[in-house]
């Protein structure tokens, strides 16, 4: 319990600032708690500028008027447009600092989020009637919430409950009290267990001087419900006027189209033609490969039209040549099916014959290899001419068949040519000049090995997330059998990989071959991908054409993701489905904005002023509907907001016409009563650290870099069958919402 002394209870007269300048930056007061870290992560993802005041730092500045404001002869000037606090009165703040903060908020109309509180009279609330786990509760987003930042939601959000053995979120449910001079507006509510009463989980207390949004339940940055609801809280905090840009991105590429992928052998627990013993399991027999059929292409076309999502066709022209030779046919029905509807599909160049474009490979055993070396011990790399030929020949093939791939995008076979441990710690030095010579600007990389975008000569990488719908599976039974081999202990008939790599992979109970795919793999993979989607992450995902044939096992995962998303988000907030080029460009913009440090922005008198120094800047903005720049509307609309990237030349200023916002007084200074807290309580339940779920979502975890734990060292397909870095650690089956 943290108490504010009686001296702070006295009413304080605060003059409202008249026509103030309010900098578009958020103050995050941190005590190291999980929820504050979650808000900082969310601000970073949305690109909203913020500053952290670390209460644990011995040399931190005092939270006083000198810190909160800027001397300005033109107008009262607030350094922050919103404040995020761990609680209403964290232990690390002195009484004087808390008073200064409240007076600042009252003077400038700056709002505050208190991340996690025990609801009480100090928040305009009655004593809680429920305390305990809130896992799985179905919450209601109020009409008032939709009018103040949550209009991107339909109205119901289910709190995470991915593991019945773990308390994932602890919380309190209470109802608003009748308090003179104070109003409470419920934003998110849930039914109190054992009753029909709606208790408040998130609400806004307004005492006539300040507005404070409080949460009475704990979350962390990995949880789906936090990443769904936090955007609305930030919209409320900033009054809908802020820098940065919000969008929910998702795309999936299907590699090796027109080729045949080798399949998993359940008997030998290996892949035909890769790490299977050819004498025991010959790769030339029936059922050892899977290749799409014309019916699969027709299905893809109708599926994309129904679900409004492209499965990008990452094609290899040599697959058709191989098919014609093997089948002694004059036409390829799969190619013909794509040709007949070429305008509705999206194509990406995957090289003509899918060769390894890194070093020249020497086979060292079943599925293993090493780099060949010359007499001097130098690595022998695939030459530039060979790389150029693979890129150009696939383009010629596309042109001859009426396919129109993205002109500057490329996916190399197995992401080869790029560095790949353990055999290739550096890129093939011939790759960058080959990309430049062929005009490739975007080259795919494996996000489980290299999550961050980087340069390859004049090109940039587009990291792609591998999905654990393996390249060598076409049926549900194959997918479950390989999954069991990877993720079960030796005593359960598995490989023991999970036992040997406990830091990155957890063992599970063997899945049923008849129900395990739909009941476990589908919800788990959909949940992991949804985590990326909710994380404002434009990185594409990738699977393989084998997953589109026979049982077509990729579609249930995508349908689960889309159904869950569209059940929560309003029509004004659709899934954004970028091309590979668009994904790369968005990732570049996000990266550049995160490192931009020479931009200033403030709001005053219905206008936002954007200024840039140095070499100028491209500034993402998110503004209320109807905002204009020099009389022109912003270029995009998403989630009920006007958005876009505005270029500001060095040393210049651009002005946005936003309209009146309730920062400061609209008329001559008015005296307001500032109601102080007589006693502010902090939550008495488990801390957010104690109740943190066991990685229910892995939105920002760094991937494991190194040898693939799912394939023998050096396997030719290691990069395409590696452990998903977002695989949850919990051993129990994980259910989705």
Protein Blocks (a to p, Z undefined) as FASTA:
>chain_A
ZZddfklmpccdddddehiadddddddddehiaklmmmmmmmmmnopacddddfkbmkbc
cddfklmpccdfkbccdfbfbdcdfblbdfkbcfklmmmmmmmmmmnopacddfbacddf
knopacdfbecdfehiacdddfklmmnopambgkiacdddfbfkbcfbdcddddddddeh
iacddfbdcddehiabdcdfbdcddehjaccdddfbdcdfkbmklmmmmmmmmmmmnnop
agdjdddddddddehihiacddddfklopaehilgcfklmcckbghiaccddfklmmmmm
mmmmmnopacdddddfklmmmmmmmnopabdfklmmmmmmmmmpccddebjnopafbbcd
ddfbehiacddddfkopacdddfklmmmmmmmmmmmmmmnopacdfkbccdehhihiacd
fklmbccfklmmmmmmnopabdcddfklmmbgcdehjbccddddddfbdfkbcbfklmmm
mmmmmmpcfknopnolmmmmmmloccdddddfklmmmmmmmmmmmmmmmmmmmnopabdc
dddfklmghjlpmlmmmmmmmmmmmmmpcfklccddddfklmmmmmmmmmmmmmpcbbcc
ddeehiacdddehjopaddddddehiaeehiacfbdeehiacddddddehiacdddebjc
dehjfbdcddddddddfbdcddfbdcfklmpcehkbafkbccdedddfkbcehiaklmmm
cccfklcfbfbdcddZZ
